Amino acid sequence: MTAPVATGAAGFLARYEGLKDHLPGARKPWLNALRADAAVHFAARGFPTRRIEQWKYTDLAPVAQASFAEPLTMVEGAIALPVANAAHRAVFVDGRFRSDLSTLDGLAYRVGSLAQDLNAAEPFLGALAKPGSEPLVALNTMLFEDGILIDLPEGVDGGLLELVSIAVDPGRPFAFHPRHLVRLGAGARLTVIETATGRGQCLHNPVFEIEVAEGATFTHGRMLQEEATVFHLSTIYATIAAGGTYDNFTVAAGPRLTRNEIHAALTGPKAACHMNGAQMAADGQHVDTTTALDHAAPDCASRQTYKTVLAGRSRGVFQGKIFVHQVAQKTDGYQMNQALLLSEDAEIDSKPQLEIYADDVKCSHGATVGALDADSLFYLRSRGIPESQAKAMLVEAFLHEAVETVTDETLRAALTRALDNWWSRQGKAA
Amino acid sequence: MPAVNETIETVQSVAESGYKWGFETDIEMEFAPKGLNEDIVRFISAKKNEPEWLLEWRLRAFAAWKTMEEPRWAAVKYPPIDYQDSYYYAAPKEKVGPKSLDEVDPELLKTYAKLGIPLREQEILAGVEGAGSVPAEGRMPVAVDAVFDSVSVATSYKERLGKEGIIFCSISEAVQTHPELVRKYLGTVVPQGDNFFAALNSAVFTDGSFVYIPKGVRCPMELSTYFRINAKSTGQFERTLIVADEGSYVSYLEGCTAPMRDENQLHAAVVELVAMDDATIKYSTVQNWYPGDAEGKGGIYNFVTKRGACRGARSKISWTQVETGSAITWKYPSCILQGEDSVGEFYSVAITNNYQQADTGTKMFHIGPRTRSTIVSKGISAGHGQNTYRGLVRIGAKATGARNFTQCDSLLIGDLCGAHTVPYIENRCVTAKVEHEATTSRIAEDQLFYCRQRGLTQEEAVGLIVNGFCREVLKELPMEFAVEAQKLLQISLEGSVG
């Protein structure tokens, strides 16, 4: 190859061609076929452009035009780990599992590196996040090297588990595409607290496939806190069977560009899904939350509350769709997204969407956009609170409201800390 | 109570026929050859004796149209349209002179009688001098411009309006009598190349209404246009232009019908509104084009571009629409809020029954400071109907203190229909405030039970509840229209319950 390093989609395709015999599972025909299929899809579609409806407000050109190398084979030296929230945690560095940094002993279920347990993953990998679904899923499928594999047997309470992703700056742009599989058997329970940190010019492109069986409950808290040089594009596919629950709460605050895309399907009666979150952006940052909730069975409930706070020259996007199939009678769907603008240079784009084919349903969505309420500010100031402090109180209150729905106390504390961290940094900057 | 009785009577009267405007009028028509090419555009222009600039304007639109693709993003499904298999010009053969009723084909007048258009103004047109200045029965008169297939056949009350300096005539007439005004405003709100259907309309529009309200004039009566597609295999492409100069006010009503046919007919209209400083335009539509039969055969494709520009400070444009007809509706009456403190409003009721599909909504562009907009949309789906609200609220960086409130409610009747909401909110102004809410539900059993218990039939109960659901929109309509709209709601839902 004498040509200069190819950028964007071509660069990743070239990487795949070069690496395909060395990627994990290269000797497994089923995985080779899956990756090859993904490569075909990715070659055909490339990175999504703003002409694609779901990408109308988020421009991936900075990603598509950049050239990313692969991560270093092994990161040397000490790695600073974030403060632990739980006794058990799985740590990934540049997308690769690090058993030396992880503490997973004594757990009553299968949890560990996907790359080291591909046989167990075979029936599920690519079942929910199909290579042809989204270009970013195709890219991930084509190039993933590792990820977490969690398999909870029927009735097991998995307690609390932490998932940590750290990106280490090798001094040049690089990309990694972890693939995470989470399966909960009937009646199982698990709470995962996920933290993504990292620095340097990097693209973190994780894909989750989450299967919640009958009556199981999966609580998934995410804190996307990489530095403002990182592109974080994550895609989640979740399916929830009868009586099961998937709770997702995401705090996105940090990366240069964050896309938090969640597809959840309620496939059995009385299944529930709660998707909540807070996304914040400051100068030069872009945050995007895109959700798609598929009500495919009767008597299901879904709740979504998203908060966006924008400072400096930043942009926030919320796109949320609730799709109700004809069979999904007695659906109860609710969605609220609220945005707070703190700067004259901020822009918010919001697209809540309902598509309903069943008649006995109760679905609603609401959206509000605005600055801090002048009356509330006045109220506080008239009681002797200085303006900056009054503003801080109102912003905090706005953000904390989103966390109120989280019942797990450890998770709520971690999320609240993440929100406060961001806000205190803003306060210092202002 | 009379309104209720009337409603019930109307429902009974349409029990068999379903669509009472489904008659066809047998009059001699003049057609241009089928198909669409530059020659047809030239033919239409020549037929209307248009000045050179307008022909050039049309040809530019046609050139643009040829390069464009039919939009496919709307949530509507229909087989490909063969644009070469339609007549682009059809006119009643009789030489019609709007000044004399004698010259109007009696068959045509019968048509309007059947439509129930308040063509009492026929008297005036027939030459009963002075009748125009005294409104009959003490009611506010309504001035009517009637458009039959492609051309305007009669405009009433012209003289009375003329005294106020108001111009109300067909657009073809305006091209002849007020070319400077038409040229100044035509295409300034909806440019020729705006979208596929607007470009098509710009190339082949055959008639429509033109209204100019001079400075400081409050139009003394409602202005109204009735559109009717009559001839087979014709498309209707009317173009309406309303200009309200500084400090003026006008309320404009639009109604539409078409005969029952198995084939689909295309209606691609363009409406442009311009409001200057302190001017107000109120535009109300009751759209009752033939919706097709219960199996979804036939019906009108209603692909319409409507847009108003609030150019002046404190100007206001208010759209109210009741969409009950058409097989497919693709329509987004919009407001460009340029002037400071200008106001845009959109009130809509859209009903889809049987196999009807509607994708309708609005766009509010907030450009000037302190601009305000209100959107109230009520969608009702029954049978296999699919109803989509699609709207955009965009607040520019300079629209300080802008305000929007949007409410979209959907009602589902039956489990085979669909209701969808696709709002876009784009805000780049920190001091703007935008609120949006949407709900979807069906008629509650307890509401129905309450009505049934008091002796109403199932159908009457549904009618009552639906009218209540739409009340916020219906109250925006002028009186006569509100009554008609209530009846239409009832008729449109025929056969969807029980």
HADDOCK unambig.tbl for C-alpha pairs under 7 A between the chains (distance, minus, plus):
assign (segid A and resid 326 and name CA) (segid B and resid 415 and name CA) 6.94 0.50 0.50
assign (segid A and resid 341 and name CA) (segid B and resid 430 and name CA) 5.49 0.50 0.50
assign (segid A and resid 342 and name CA) (segid B and resid 430 and name CA) 6.77 0.50 0.50
assign (segid A and resid 343 and name CA) (segid B and resid 430 and name CA) 6.07 0.50 0.50
assign (segid A and resid 344 and name CA) (segid B and resid 429 and name CA) 6.15 0.50 0.50
assign (segid A and resid 344 and name CA) (segid B and resid 430 and name CA) 5.11 0.50 0.50
assign (segid A and resid 346 and name CA) (segid B and resid 428 and name CA) 6.03 0.50 0.50
assign (segid A and resid 347 and name CA) (segid B and resid 427 and name CA) 5.59 0.50 0.50
assign (segid A and resid 347 and name CA) (segid B and resid 428 and name CA) 4.23 0.50 0.50
assign (segid A and resid 348 and name CA) (segid B and resid 426 and name CA) 5.90 0.50 0.50
assign (segid A and resid 348 and name CA) (segid B and resid 427 and name CA) 5.23 0.50 0.50
assign (segid A and resid 348 and name CA) (segid B and resid 428 and name CA) 6.42 0.50 0.50
assign (segid A and resid 349 and name CA) (segid B and resid 425 and name CA) 5.46 0.50 0.50
assign (segid A and resid 349 and name CA) (segid B and resid 426 and name CA) 4.29 0.50 0.50
assign (segid A and resid 349 and name CA) (segid B and resid 427 and name CA) 6.20 0.50 0.50
assign (segid A and resid 350 and name CA) (segid B and resid 424 and name CA) 5.90 0.50 0.50
assign (segid A and resid 350 and name CA) (segid B and resid 425 and name CA) 4.85 0.50 0.50
assign (segid A and resid 350 and name CA) (segid B and resid 426 and name CA) 6.34 0.50 0.50
assign (segid A and resid 351 and name CA) (segid B and resid 422 and name CA) 6.96 0.50 0.50
assign (segid A and resid 351 and name CA) (segid B and resid 423 and name CA) 5.62 0.50 0.50
assign (segid A and resid 351 and name CA) (segid B and resid 424 and name CA) 4.66 0.50 0.50
assign (segid A and resid 351 and name CA) (segid B and resid 425 and name CA) 6.13 0.50 0.50
assign (segid A and resid 352 and name CA) (segid B and resid 422 and name CA) 6.67 0.50 0.50
assign (segid A and resid 352 and name CA) (segid B and resid 423 and name CA) 6.28 0.50 0.50
assign (segid A and resid 353 and name CA) (segid B and resid 421 and name CA) 5.34 0.50 0.50
assign (segid A and resid 353 and name CA) (segid B and resid 422 and name CA) 4.75 0.50 0.50
assign (segid A and resid 353 and name CA) (segid B and resid 423 and name CA) 6.57 0.50 0.50
assign (segid A and resid 354 and name CA) (segid B and resid 420 and name CA) 5.10 0.50 0.50
assign (segid A and resid 354 and name CA) (segid B and resid 421 and name CA) 4.81 0.50 0.50
assign (segid A and resid 354 and name CA) (segid B and resid 422 and name CA) 6.62 0.50 0.50
assign (segid A and resid 355 and name CA) (segid B and resid 419 and name CA) 6.24 0.50 0.50
assign (segid A and resid 355 and name CA) (segid B and resid 420 and name CA) 4.29 0.50 0.50
assign (segid A and resid 355 and name CA) (segid B and resid 421 and name CA) 6.46 0.50 0.50
assign (segid A and resid 356 and name CA) (segid B and resid 418 and name CA) 5.34 0.50 0.50
assign (segid A and resid 356 and name CA) (segid B and resid 419 and name CA) 5.15 0.50 0.50
assign (segid A and resid 356 and name CA) (segid B and resid 420 and name CA) 5.75 0.50 0.50
assign (segid A and resid 357 and name CA) (segid B and resid 416 and name CA) 6.81 0.50 0.50
assign (segid A and resid 357 and name CA) (segid B and resid 417 and name CA) 5.95 0.50 0.50
assign (segid A and resid 357 and name CA) (segid B and resid 418 and name CA) 4.29 0.50 0.50
assign (segid A and resid 357 and name CA) (segid B and resid 419 and name CA) 6.61 0.50 0.50
assign (segid A and resid 358 and name CA) (segid B and resid 415 and name CA) 5.34 0.50 0.50
assign (segid A and resid 358 and name CA) (segid B and resid 418 and name CA) 6.88 0.50 0.50
assign (segid A and resid 359 and name CA) (segid B and resid 412 and name CA) 5.18 0.50 0.50
assign (segid A and resid 359 and name CA) (segid B and resid 413 and name CA) 6.52 0.50 0.50
assign (segid A and resid 359 and name CA) (segid B and resid 414 and name CA) 6.06 0.50 0.50
assign (segid A and resid 359 and name CA) (segid B and resid 415 and name CA) 4.96 0.50 0.50
assign (segid A and resid 359 and name CA) (segid B and resid 441 and name CA) 6.89 0.50 0.50
assign (segid A and resid 359 and name CA) (segid B and resid 442 and name CA) 5.88 0.50 0.50
assign (segid A and resid 360 and name CA) (segid B and resid 441 and name CA) 6.76 0.50 0.50
assign (segid A and resid 360 and name CA) (segid B and resid 442 and name CA) 5.99 0.50 0.50
assign (segid A and resid 361 and name CA) (segid B and resid 441 and name CA) 5.56 0.50 0.50
assign (segid A and resid 362 and name CA) (segid B and resid 440 and name CA) 5.92 0.50 0.50
assign (segid A and resid 362 and name CA) (segid B and resid 441 and name CA) 5.17 0.50 0.50
assign (segid A and resid 363 and name CA) (segid B and resid 439 and name CA) 5.64 0.50 0.50
assign (segid A and resid 363 and name CA) (segid B and resid 440 and name CA) 5.08 0.50 0.50
assign (segid A and resid 363 and name CA) (segid B and resid 441 and name CA) 6.78 0.50 0.50
assign (segid A and resid 364 and name CA) (segid B and resid 438 and name CA) 5.29 0.50 0.50
assign (segid A and resid 364 and name CA) (segid B and resid 439 and name CA) 4.10 0.50 0.50
assign (segid A and resid 364 and name CA) (segid B and resid 440 and name CA) 6.11 0.50 0.50
assign (segid A and resid 365 and name CA) (segid B and resid 437 and name CA) 5.69 0.50 0.50
assign (segid A and resid 365 and name CA) (segid B and resid 438 and name CA) 5.22 0.50 0.50
assign (segid A and resid 365 and name CA) (segid B and resid 439 and name CA) 6.55 0.50 0.50
assign (segid A and resid 366 and name CA) (segid B and resid 436 and name CA) 5.33 0.50 0.50
assign (segid A and resid 366 and name CA) (segid B and resid 437 and name CA) 4.15 0.50 0.50
assign (segid A and resid 366 and name CA) (segid B and resid 438 and name CA) 6.22 0.50 0.50
assign (segid A and resid 367 and name CA) (segid B and resid 435 and name CA) 5.71 0.50 0.50
assign (segid A and resid 367 and name CA) (segid B and resid 436 and name CA) 4.87 0.50 0.50
assign (segid A and resid 367 and name CA) (segid B and resid 437 and name CA) 6.33 0.50 0.50
assign (segid A and resid 368 and name CA) (segid B and resid 434 and name CA) 5.45 0.50 0.50
assign (segid A and resid 368 and name CA) (segid B and resid 435 and name CA) 4.40 0.50 0.50
assign (segid A and resid 368 and name CA) (segid B and resid 436 and name CA) 6.19 0.50 0.50
assign (segid A and resid 369 and name CA) (segid B and resid 433 and name CA) 5.60 0.50 0.50
assign (segid A and resid 369 and name CA) (segid B and resid 434 and name CA) 4.94 0.50 0.50
assign (segid A and resid 369 and name CA) (segid B and resid 435 and name CA) 6.48 0.50 0.50
assign (segid A and resid 370 and name CA) (segid B and resid 430 and name CA) 6.43 0.50 0.50
assign (segid A and resid 370 and name CA) (segid B and resid 431 and name CA) 6.50 0.50 0.50
assign (segid A and resid 370 and name CA) (segid B and resid 432 and name CA) 5.75 0.50 0.50
assign (segid A and resid 370 and name CA) (segid B and resid 433 and name CA) 4.52 0.50 0.50
assign (segid A and resid 370 and name CA) (segid B and resid 434 and name CA) 6.45 0.50 0.50
assign (segid A and resid 371 and name CA) (segid B and resid 430 and name CA) 5.67 0.50 0.50
assign (segid A and resid 371 and name CA) (segid B and resid 431 and name CA) 5.79 0.50 0.50
